[in-house]
Amino acid sequence: MIYEQIYDLQRETRQVSKELYSLAGGPCREAVSFRGYILKGYRFHTRDWEKQRKTQNSGIFVKGRDDDDQQEEPAIDFYGALTEIIEVWYAGRFRVLLFKCDWRDVTTERGCRKDKYGFTCVNVDRSAWKEEPFVIARQAEQVFYVKDEENHPWHVAIRTQPRSSFNVPEKVYTEEELCADYSSPAVAFQEKYSGFSIDDLGDQTLEDDNDNFVWDRDDVPVETVDYVAEVDSQRQDDDDDDLETIYTDSSDDDD
């Protein structure tokens, strides 16, 4: 058993991470199912729940391989529709969010192709990988499927940008630029370096007795602000509708 091996390794070396130790013990029998979930700036909805709404948030895209990987064979990107959102619980309050998807056939031209404009088109009538429907939620991105009116049942997959996300190019500064007061109003860049130094904190305590960073300031007086937040009742009701709890019984585990 994998758990016994991890347990013995932890007892001998004390170098097993909490996440690995929790995963080795297997998931709990109780899990949580969501109809909607906000992740990485995307708002996802399951396909069934989406039928009650005018918006489309069930399209799923998973990149098959990073662009930096040096492989002879071309990477296969995966397209599908979100059918279930499940949060699996493990010991030690460790949780894993999974997306269950209805994957499209992207390995053949009958299931996936490029149109004359360079857009990816998928055949929504051809499914694949029914035995492997799950993907870790953080690996997924969102796409919108636009129906091709001239070619049924083909849909055009349009990838989207997350909310409040901007594609800002990164700039790596040289040593000369770091030492100089470098700035250029012509092009916006995402800086990898900060002009702030930890030495600027002076004698302020940075860590507590447990080697945890201390972010509270003790050089300014404490000020209490009274504020009552307004609650959007309609949004609260929608969020409550997105959540339900599912259970597995012992018969499922025996199978």
Secondary structure, DSSP 8 states (H G I E B T S, - for coil): -HHHHHHHHHHHHS---HHHHHHHT---SEEEEESEEEETTEEEE-HHHHTTSSS---EEEE-SS-TT---SS----EEEEEEEEEEEEEGGGEEEEEEEEEEE--SSTTTEEE-TTS-EEEETT-EE-TT--EEEGGGEEEEEEEE-TTSTTEEEEEE---TT-----EE---HHHHHTT---SSS--EESS-S--GGGGTT---B-TTS-B----SSS------------HHHHHHHHHTEEEEE--HHHHH-
